[in-house]
Amino acid sequence: MIPELGYGATIVALVLALGGAGAAAAGGRVGRVALIEAAQRAAVGVFVLVSFCFALLTYAFLAFDFSVRYVANNTNLGTPFYYRITGVWGALEGSIILWSWMLALYTLVIVLRHRRNAREFYPWVLAVMLGVLAFFLVVMTFAAPPFERQTPPPADGRGLNPLLEDTGMITHPVALYLGFTGLTVPFAFALAALVAARVGDTWITLTRRWTIVAWYFLSLGLLIGGWWSYHVLGWGGYWAWDPVENAAFMPWLAATAFLHSVMIQERRRM
């Protein structure tokens, strides 16, 4: 039952995200408030559905539901409680759910925070956020489905990768993903400023705090990852640990440069 519920919720969330992105873009183009409000409702619906998917997968891990292939591949009956929780994002399929949930959460906060104070950008920001979210929902639906059924279900699972059975797994991916997904917000505002032909400093002022929050989480994730790489025997230190860590450093550099340029631009009123 869990695979069918999860897959169905993913499909509906994908449809809502695509429809919401289209409605927001159309509303921004023709100035129809009804379309923008429909996109807002779609964003709320996507958040609810992705939250449901995340909670459903977490329950499957806690209940040892090995009829879900992803659960069977990343936990077993001997896995401690907290590693069953981290097992939810211990591989690609679960990581995409966590990423999508955080992106849906940021989108919901944008709806609550900016629907009145950034009206010239808001429809396009919402369209970009829902469009990016739709991409990851496509991945969840077709490329890396976390709710694929395994028939017959095994008596026990394979278990989590031993290298991931560490306290770093609790905080490191969460912090990194909050940073990565948070940077989608200034990206969306930048595109909105280009589309709306309002490339002054208004969008920069609106996104500075968003960028600082994303930069903070990305920095925290990199620090935890650096500690983890020396903490786990055999990983050889930070730079020899994982290409993912090295790749995560690149957005951090870009975000740092962006923050610096924003502060200079605001100070000089460029």
VEXMIKE-5009 format. One record per residue (C-alpha): residue number from 1; y, x, z. Coordinates in Angstrom, 1 decimal, decimal comma, padded with zeros to 4 digits. Example, Ala and Ser with C-alpha at 12.3 -4.5 7.8 and 13.67 -1.06 7.14 Angstrom:
<1; <-004,5; 012,3; 007,8>>
<2; <-001,1; 013,7; 007,1>>
***
This chain:
<1; <000,0; 000,0; 000,0>>
<2; <002,4; 002,8; 000,8>>
<3; <002,2; 004,4; -002,7>>
<4; <003,0; 001,1; -004,3>>
<5; <005,9; 000,3; -002,0>>
<6; <007,4; 003,7; -002,4>>
<7; <007,1; 003,8; -006,1>>
<8; <008,5; 000,3; -006,5>>
<9; <011,5; 001,2; -004,3>>
<10; <012,1; 004,3; -006,3>>
<11; <012,2; 002,4; -009,6>>
<12; <014,6; -000,2; -008,2>>
<13; <016,9; 002,5; -006,8>>
<14; <016,9; 004,2; -010,2>>
<15; <017,9; 001,0; -012,0>>
<16; <020,6; 000,4; -009,4>>
<17; <022,0; 004,0; -009,8>>
<18; <022,1; 003,8; -013,6>>
<19; <023,6; 000,3; -013,5>>
<20; <026,1; 001,3; -010,8>>
<21; <027,2; 004,5; -012,7>>
<22; <027,7; 002,4; -015,9>>
<23; <029,6; -000,3; -014,0>>
<24; <031,9; 002,2; -012,3>>
<25; <032,7; 004,0; -015,5>>
<26; <033,4; 000,7; -017,3>>
<27; <035,5; -000,5; -014,5>>
<28; <037,5; 002,7; -014,5>>
<29; <038,0; 002,5; -018,2>>
<30; <039,1; -001,2; -018,5>>
<31; <040,5; -001,6; -015,0>>
<32; <038,2; -004,4; -013,9>>
<33; <037,9; -004,6; -010,1>>
<34; <034,7; -006,7; -010,3>>
<35; <032,8; -003,9; -012,1>>
<36; <033,9; -001,4; -009,5>>
<37; <032,8; -003,7; -006,7>>
<38; <029,5; -004,1; -008,4>>
<39; <029,1; -000,3; -008,5>>
<40; <029,9; -000,2; -004,8>>
<41; <027,2; -002,7; -004,0>>
<42; <024,8; -000,7; -006,2>>
<43; <025,7; 002,5; -004,2>>
<44; <024,9; 000,7; -000,9>>
<45; <021,6; -000,6; -002,4>>
<46; <020,6; 002,8; -003,6>>
<47; <021,2; 004,3; -000,1>>
<48; <019,1; 001,6; 001,5>>
<49; <016,3; 002,0; -000,9>>
<50; <016,2; 005,8; -000,8>>
<51; <016,4; 005,6; 003,0>>
<52; <013,4; 003,3; 002,9>>
<53; <011,5; 005,7; 000,7>>
<54; <012,3; 008,6; 003,0>>
<55; <011,2; 006,6; 006,1>>
<56; <008,1; 005,4; 004,3>>
<57; <007,0; 009,0; 003,4>>
<58; <007,7; 010,1; 007,0>>
<59; <005,5; 007,3; 008,3>>
<60; <002,8; 008,3; 005,9>>
<61; <002,9; 011,9; 007,3>>
<62; <002,9; 010,7; 010,9>>
<63; <000,0; 008,3; 010,2>>
<64; <-002,1; 010,8; 008,2>>
<65; <-002,2; 008,5; 005,2>>
<66; <-004,1; 010,7; 002,9>>
<67; <-004,1; 008,0; 000,2>>
<68; <-000,7; 009,6; -000,7>>
<69; <-001,5; 012,8; -002,6>>
<70; <001,6; 014,6; -001,4>>
<71; <000,7; 013,9; 002,2>>
<72; <-002,9; 015,1; 001,7>>
<73; <-001,6; 018,3; 000,1>>
<74; <000,9; 019,1; 002,9>>
<75; <-000,6; 018,1; 006,2>>
<76; <-004,0; 017,7; 008,0>>
<77; <-005,3; 016,2; 011,2>>
<78; <-004,6; 019,4; 013,1>>
<79; <-000,9; 019,6; 012,1>>
<80; <001,4; 019,3; 015,2>>
<81; <003,9; 016,4; 015,3>>
<82; <007,0; 018,4; 014,4>>
<83; <005,4; 020,1; 011,5>>
<84; <004,3; 016,7; 010,2>>
<85; <008,0; 015,9; 010,1>>
<86; <009,0; 019,1; 008,3>>
<87; <006,1; 018,6; 006,0>>
<88; <008,0; 015,7; 004,5>>
<89; <010,3; 018,3; 002,8>>
<90; <007,7; 021,0; 002,7>>
<91; <007,1; 020,9; -001,1>>
<92; <008,9; 019,8; -004,3>>
<93; <008,3; 016,0; -004,1>>
<94; <009,5; 015,6; -000,6>>
<95; <012,4; 018,0; -001,1>>
<96; <013,6; 015,7; -003,9>>
<97; <013,5; 012,7; -001,6>>
<98; <015,5; 014,6; 001,1>>
<99; <018,0; 015,8; -001,5>>
<100; <018,4; 012,2; -002,9>>
<101; <018,8; 010,7; 000,5>>
<102; <021,6; 013,1; 001,4>>
<103; <023,3; 012,5; -002,0>>
<104; <023,0; 008,8; -001,4>>
<105; <024,5; 009,2; 002,0>>
<106; <027,5; 011,2; 000,7>>
<107; <028,0; 008,5; -002,0>>
<108; <028,0; 005,8; 000,7>>
<109; <030,6; 007,7; 002,7>>
<110; <032,8; 008,0; -000,4>>
<111; <032,6; 004,2; -000,8>>
<112; <033,6; 003,7; 002,8>>
<113; <036,3; 006,4; 002,8>>
<114; <037,9; 006,5; -000,6>>
<115; <037,8; 003,0; -002,1>>
<116; <041,4; 002,4; -001,1>>
<117; <043,1; 005,8; -000,8>>
<118; <042,0; 007,3; -004,1>>
<119; <042,1; 004,4; -006,5>>
<120; <043,0; 006,5; -009,6>>
<121; <039,9; 008,7; -009,1>>
<122; <037,6; 006,4; -007,3>>
<123; <035,8; 004,6; -010,2>>
<124; <035,0; 007,9; -011,9>>
<125; <034,0; 009,7; -008,7>>
<126; <031,6; 006,8; -008,0>>
<127; <030,3; 007,0; -011,6>>
<128; <029,6; 010,8; -011,3>>
<129; <027,9; 010,5; -007,9>>
<130; <025,7; 007,7; -009,0>>
<131; <024,9; 009,5; -012,3>>
<132; <023,8; 012,6; -010,5>>
<133; <021,8; 010,5; -008,1>>
<134; <020,2; 008,8; -011,0>>
<135; <019,1; 012,2; -012,3>>
<136; <017,2; 013,0; -009,1>>
<137; <015,7; 009,5; -009,0>>
<138; <014,4; 010,1; -012,5>>
<139; <012,8; 013,3; -011,2>>
<140; <011,3; 011,3; -008,3>>
<141; <010,0; 008,7; -010,6>>
<142; <008,5; 010,7; -013,4>>
<143; <008,4; 014,5; -012,9>>
<144; <007,7; 014,8; -009,1>>
<145; <006,6; 011,5; -007,7>>
<146; <006,0; 011,7; -004,0>>
<147; <004,1; 008,4; -003,8>>
<148; <001,3; 009,2; -006,2>>
<149; <-001,9; 007,7; -005,0>>
<150; <-005,0; 009,8; -004,4>>
<151; <-008,3; 008,0; -005,0>>
<152; <-010,5; 008,3; -003,0>>
<153; <-008,4; 009,5; -000,1>>
<154; <-009,9; 012,6; 001,5>>
<155; <-011,1; 012,7; 005,1>>
<156; <-008,6; 015,5; 005,9>>
<157; <-005,7; 017,1; 004,1>>
<158; <-005,0; 020,7; 003,0>>
<159; <-002,3; 021,3; 005,6>>
<160; <001,2; 022,7; 005,4>>
<161; <001,7; 026,2; 004,0>>
<162; <001,2; 028,5; 007,0>>
<163; <004,5; 030,4; 006,2>>
<164; <006,3; 027,1; 006,5>>
<165; <005,0; 026,4; 010,0>>
<166; <008,0; 027,9; 011,6>>
<167; <011,1; 026,6; 013,5>>
<168; <013,2; 027,7; 010,6>>
<169; <011,6; 024,9; 008,5>>
<170; <013,2; 022,3; 010,7>>
<171; <016,8; 023,4; 010,1>>
<172; <017,0; 025,8; 007,2>>
<173; <016,3; 023,3; 004,3>>
<174; <018,3; 020,5; 005,9>>
<175; <021,4; 022,7; 006,2>>
<176; <021,0; 024,1; 002,7>>
<177; <020,6; 020,6; 001,2>>
<178; <023,6; 019,2; 003,0>>
<179; <025,6; 022,1; 001,5>>
<180; <024,2; 021,7; -002,0>>
<181; <024,6; 017,9; -002,1>>
<182; <028,0; 018,1; -000,4>>
<183; <029,4; 020,2; -003,2>>
<184; <028,7; 017,3; -005,6>>
<185; <031,7; 015,5; -004,1>>
<186; <034,4; 018,0; -005,2>>
<187; <032,6; 018,3; -008,5>>
<188; <032,8; 014,5; -008,9>>
<189; <036,5; 014,5; -008,0>>
<190; <037,2; 017,4; -010,5>>
<191; <035,6; 015,4; -013,3>>
<192; <037,4; 012,3; -012,3>>
<193; <040,8; 014,2; -012,4>>
<194; <040,0; 015,4; -015,9>>
<195; <038,9; 011,9; -017,1>>
<196; <041,9; 010,2; -015,5>>
<197; <044,3; 012,9; -016,8>>
<198; <045,6; 013,6; -013,2>>
<199; <045,0; 017,3; -012,8>>
<200; <047,6; 017,9; -010,2>>
<201; <046,9; 018,8; -006,6>>
<202; <046,0; 015,3; -005,3>>
<203; <042,3; 015,6; -006,0>>
<204; <042,3; 019,0; -004,4>>
<205; <043,9; 017,6; -001,2>>
<206; <041,3; 014,8; -001,2>>
<207; <038,3; 017,2; -001,5>>
<208; <039,4; 020,1; 000,7>>
<209; <037,6; 018,8; 003,8>>
<210; <034,6; 017,8; 001,7>>
<211; <034,4; 021,3; 000,4>>
<212; <034,8; 022,9; 003,9>>
<213; <032,0; 020,7; 005,3>>
<214; <029,7; 021,6; 002,4>>
<215; <030,6; 025,3; 002,7>>
<216; <029,9; 025,2; 006,4>>
<217; <026,4; 023,7; 006,0>>
<218; <025,6; 026,1; 003,1>>
<219; <026,7; 029,1; 005,3>>
<220; <024,6; 027,8; 008,2>>
<221; <021,6; 027,5; 005,9>>
<222; <022,0; 031,0; 004,5>>
<223; <022,3; 032,4; 008,0>>
<224; <019,2; 030,6; 009,2>>
<225; <017,4; 031,7; 006,0>>
<226; <018,4; 035,3; 006,6>>
<227; <017,1; 035,2; 010,2>>
<228; <013,9; 033,5; 009,0>>
<229; <013,2; 036,1; 006,4>>
<230; <013,1; 038,8; 009,0>>
<231; <011,4; 036,6; 011,6>>
<232; <008,3; 035,9; 009,4>>
<233; <006,1; 038,9; 009,0>>
<234; <005,6; 040,1; 005,4>>
<235; <008,6; 038,5; 003,8>>
<236; <010,4; 041,8; 003,5>>
<237; <013,9; 040,8; 004,6>>
<238; <016,6; 038,6; 003,2>>
<239; <016,9; 039,8; -000,4>>
<240; <013,2; 040,3; -000,9>>
<241; <012,3; 037,0; 000,6>>
<242; <012,7; 034,2; -002,0>>
<243; <014,6; 033,7; -005,2>>
<244; <015,8; 030,4; -003,7>>
<245; <017,7; 032,3; -001,1>>
<246; <019,3; 034,5; -003,6>>
<247; <020,1; 031,5; -005,8>>
<248; <021,7; 029,7; -002,8>>
<249; <024,0; 032,6; -002,3>>
<250; <025,6; 032,0; -005,7>>
<251; <027,0; 028,5; -004,9>>
<252; <028,2; 029,9; -001,6>>
<253; <030,2; 032,5; -003,4>>
<254; <031,6; 029,9; -005,8>>
<255; <032,5; 027,6; -002,9>>
<256; <034,2; 030,4; -001,1>>
<257; <036,3; 031,3; -004,1>>
<258; <037,2; 027,7; -004,7>>
<259; <038,3; 027,2; -001,1>>
<260; <040,4; 030,4; -001,3>>
<261; <042,0; 029,2; -004,6>>
<262; <042,7; 025,8; -003,2>>
<263; <044,5; 027,2; -000,1>>
<264; <046,6; 029,5; -002,3>>
<265; <047,4; 026,6; -004,7>>
<266; <048,5; 024,3; -001,8>>
<267; <050,5; 027,0; -000,2>>
<268; <052,4; 027,8; -003,4>>
<269; <052,5; 024,2; -004,5>>
<270; <051,1; 025,1; -007,9>>
***
